[in-house]
Amino acid sequence: QVQLVESGGGLVQPGGSLRLSCAASGFAFSNYAIHWYRQAPGKEREWVATISSTGSTRNYADSVKGRFTISRVNAQNTVYLQMNSLKSEDTAVYHCNGLGSWGQGTQVTVSS
């Protein structure tokens, strides 16, 4: 079955960086776009970024544009989210989504 597993979250100071990973299995990964979402406490889930199946097209929410970069390595069935210049408002659980399935999420906390 479709499985997505996120990793790479943690505690980081404002201005710092983290790289999240999303490891996929159970489907033809290279044929599908993958998305990152996040959900902060008390808020609705928010779309963050999308990468096309080949990686040629990438789209970002305005709130992360210029700071976050989504990428993928199809040979490794993995999508990455490089997050730079992190702000306190980036604190959330980050989930990847593919083929309508969700991973369990990884917590990102930005705090001094």
Summary of the structure (lengths in Angstrom):
residues: 112
radius of gyration: 13.1
end to end distance: 40.0
largest distance: 40.9
contacts: 336
relative contact order: 0.33
helix: 8%
strand: 51%
